[in-house]
Amino acid sequence: MLNDTVLVHAPATIANLGCGFDVLGLALAAPYDTLRLRRTGAPGLKITHLDHYNLPTDPARNVAGAALLALLEKVDEPVGFEIEITKGIMPGSGVGSSAASAAGAVVGANALLGNRFSQLELVDFAMAGEAVASGVRHADNIAPAIFGGFTLVRALAPVLDVVALPAPPLWVAVVHPQIEVKTKEARALLPTAVPLGLAVRQWANVGGLVAGFLTANYGLIGRALEDYIVEPARAPLIPGLAEARRRALAAGALGGGISGSGPSIFMLNHDGETAHAVAAALGSVFAELGIPHDLHVGRIASEGARVVAE
Amino acid sequence: MLNDTVLVHAPATIANLGCGFDVLGLALAAPYDTLRLRRTGAPGLKITHLDHYNLPTDPARNVAGAALLALLEKVDEPVGFEIEITKGIMPGSGVGSSAASAAGAVVGANALLGNRFSQLELVDFAMAGEAVASGVRHADNIAPAIFGGFTLVRALAPVLDVVALPAPPLWVAVVHPQIEVKTKEARALLPTAVPLGLAVRQWANVGGLVAGFLTANYGLIGRALEDYIVEPARAPLIPGLAEARRRALAAGALGGGISGSGPSIFMLNHDGETAHAVAAALGSVFAELGIPHDLHVGRIASEGARVVAE
């Protein structure tokens, strides 16, 4: 007999990860969203937000709702869910807030349905949530939010291909300056074409970053994080970015960049002590600019969204 | 007391490796060039070819000579070399013929000088040979010719950064159709800019291929080899390419593509039996086209150019 209620934690994630625009991502141990799902016998979704962000509760317009609607299309029996969401991840912060709610919803629903779907199928469902949030079905936050660790979305089509990889021990420092960067606007800044030579340098870094993670080569990770294409285009959206990077590197960070489409900035670090010093360095820049900001320091999470209580 | 003569084998290499234009490469167990180097007390290089290719013997115009001249710039004492080269790798075949001679020369010279230079320095010297051969200082063949295995040239500048990685057991089938493809001409066909979306798909494959090699995930290797950018531009240079790929995949190849700038075509395979069947399939296409061709089947070489006798 399956339980009819689960409590799920769904992690924040960092997409792009420097050089890996649209394909690389990793999961953070904190912050995370908390979702309580109850299975009901009648079709239908009821979404309640226990937070103060005024997010839509109409299922088709809510990221968790849209993800669950995609999942329910593959369920034959009459099933519905009541979902209570507590956002631990601030919407618009650039650390995968929408992905966390979408991933948490489908992981919870899958548990209530006897785990009939694979993690890859859950990624596919949860992408429907991303389409609601940003207008684009992308998996670079969803993949780590489901699989945990370090992920590569090798292809979205013709067949979704996600490569889940172990990450070496690493600490992440994130600063979220409270300025608004809309994903759609950040996408509008992207170049439509890139010089071949620059694309080559970028894919050399993508290969280097994957190799660095898989061989725990911290120096290589630091060198390979550099993004030659997307960050230069988006840098004007985030005042203080260049100075934040300078101070983070001086404080010992391996490297970093814009998290997703911003405005958060992430830095990878060898150890927790360094990560805290780097967070302080990042925070100091925005304090001087008079921009309110949050800081997060934590390890990479080896697991993605998961049931924490039934 | 150092010996004054060494015999070196320097392997053929496959550059680009599908998706990894200008950055990925691997070393083949065969074919290889054989170089005999003798250290002389007086400055100067004397190059003799024991093969029938009529390659230049003027050191500044010979790939081995140019590489040795770059090395000798870093040597203070009066040293010269006599070099006898036997080309096991046909020039212009697209499996790193020039890189092998350049790599073999600097590896041999380094042995005669007490191995004072690192492998990375040897890559740097040997790139001078590539500049002679193709007009471009590139390291995608040189890196595997020196390090062996599977290599990623992460950056040429500001600091040369080569990542040498272990390869899983893999067999390579290569067909060399005897048509002329000049590296310079093949480069002229390249697009100067690529759509961002295509570049993203390409760097997803580069990351996937590196992950596939490092985790011995053969299915991923096969999927990730696909080149969306360079091979489509160069395909017209190689009649039979599409049919060769089709037959190779039908014979069990994981995947493959143009080796370097062609005309050789490589296919990676899980085992030797498959590799032989794939080579036969590749050969059948060019036999039907009436194009003379050579076939090579062998493992990836874990070592690069090396001294085999003193």
Interface residues (C-beta under 8 A of the other chain):
Chain A: C19 G20 F21 D22 V23 L24 L152 V153 R154 A155 D161 V163 L165 L190 P191 T192 A193 V194 P195 L196 A199 V200 R201 Q202 W203 A204 N205 V206 G207 G208 L209 V210 A211 L214 T215 N217 L220 R223 A224 I229
Chain B: C19 G20 F21 D22 V23 L24 L152 V153 R154 A155 D161 V163 L165 L190 P191 T192 A193 V194 P195 L196 A199 V200 R201 Q202 W203 A204 N205 V206 G207 G208 L209 V210 A211 L214 T215 N217 L220 R223 A224 I229
